[in-house]
Amino acid sequence: VPLASGGTGFIWPADIDNRLKKEDLTWITSSNFAIGMSLVRAMIEQLAKAEILFDNPEFELHEIHHIYKKDHPSGTGLTMEKWLGHKVKFSHQRDGDNPGEHKLSLITPYEEISIEHKSLDRKIFANGAIWAAKRLLRGDLQPGLHELSDITAKELEL
């Protein structure tokens, strides 16, 4: 069956894409189903070019999540570091029932540039999963394992 799957700390088997293609199955995965993270990805990919303009830029990512979240950095934080393509210094905070905030900063001796995403309600994750499920039902994705951010980037023509 088609599948939209999200979570942190899970590593797909190395051959999952080939197995899905062989079975003619299409799955979508993401560490964060907030659709707005697709816009964040586009901004991060621009920020990744900072070394062209700055000598030795540093990158920091501060996360805030609910008090019961165990992992840090989060799957979203690790994904943001992957999109950036640079080593990131992580920090985290636990606060009440916070569904998640991520602030990625480029730091130079004379300026700081930040990209921030705040989840205001857990509904954004359900809405993103529903969006992905509808995308699966359209039937225009090739079989295999797809990253949600790759699909949304194509929708935005990024």
URWOPE-V557896 format. One record per residue. N is the residue number from 1. RES is the residue in one small letter. PSI is psi as a letter, one per 30 degrees, with the letter a starting at -180 (* if undefined). NEAR is the number of other C-alpha atoms within 8 Angstrom. Layout:
<<N/RES/PSI/NEAR> <N/RES/PSI/NEAR>>
This chain:
<<1/v/l/4> <2/p/k/8> <3/l/k/9> <4/a/j/10> <5/s/k/9> <6/g/l/9> <7/g/l/9> <8/t/l/8> <9/g/g/5> <10/f/k/5> <11/i/k/4> <12/w/k/5> <13/p/k/5> <14/a/e/5> <15/d/g/6> <16/i/e/10> <17/d/e/9> <18/n/e/8> <19/r/e/9> <20/l/e/14> <21/k/e/11> <22/k/e/7> <23/e/g/6> <24/d/h/8> <25/l/k/11> <26/t/k/16> <27/w/k/14> <28/i/k/13> <29/t/l/11> <30/s/k/11> <31/s/f/10> <32/n/j/10> <33/f/g/14> <34/a/j/10> <35/i/e/9> <36/g/f/7> <37/m/f/11> <38/s/e/10> <39/l/e/8> <40/v/e/11> <41/r/e/11> <42/a/e/10> <43/m/e/9> <44/i/e/12> <45/e/f/10> <46/q/e/8> <47/l/f/9> <48/a/f/10> <49/k/g/8> <50/a/e/9> <51/e/f/9> <52/i/e/6> <53/l/f/6> <54/f/k/8> <55/d/k/7> <56/n/h/6> <57/p/l/10> <58/e/k/8> <59/f/k/12> <60/e/k/12> <61/l/j/13> <62/h/k/11> <63/e/k/15> <64/i/k/12> <65/h/l/15> <66/h/l/12> <67/i/f/9> <68/y/f/5> <69/k/k/7> <70/k/e/4> <71/d/k/5> <72/h/k/5> <73/p/l/11> <74/s/l/9> <75/g/e/11> <76/t/e/10> <77/g/e/11> <78/l/e/9> <79/t/e/9> <80/m/e/10> <81/e/e/11> <82/k/e/8> <83/w/e/9> <84/l/e/10> <85/g/g/7> <86/h/l/8> <87/k/k/6> <88/v/k/9> <89/k/j/7> <90/f/k/9> <91/s/l/9> <92/h/l/10> <93/q/k/8> <94/r/k/11> <95/d/j/9> <96/g/b/7> <97/d/g/7> <98/n/k/13> <99/p/f/10> <100/g/k/11> <101/e/k/12> <102/h/k/12> <103/k/j/11> <104/l/k/11> <105/s/k/11> <106/l/k/12> <107/i/k/12> <108/t/l/11> <109/p/f/4> <110/y/f/5> <111/e/l/6> <112/e/k/8> <113/i/k/7> <114/s/k/8> <115/i/k/10> <116/e/k/9> <117/h/k/10> <118/k/k/7> <119/s/j/11> <120/l/f/7> <121/d/k/6> <122/r/f/8> <123/k/f/6> <124/i/e/11> <125/f/e/10> <126/a/e/9> <127/n/e/10> <128/g/e/11> <129/a/e/11> <130/i/e/8> <131/w/e/8> <132/a/e/11> <133/a/e/10> <134/k/e/8> <135/r/e/10> <136/l/e/14> <137/l/f/7> <138/r/f/7> <139/g/g/6> <140/d/g/6> <141/l/k/8> <142/q/l/5> <143/p/k/10> <144/g/a/14> <145/l/k/11> <146/h/k/10> <147/e/k/9> <148/l/e/11> <149/s/f/10> <150/d/e/8> <151/i/e/9> <152/t/e/10> <153/a/e/11> <154/k/e/8> <155/e/e/7> <156/l/f/6> <157/e/h/5> <158/l/*/6>>
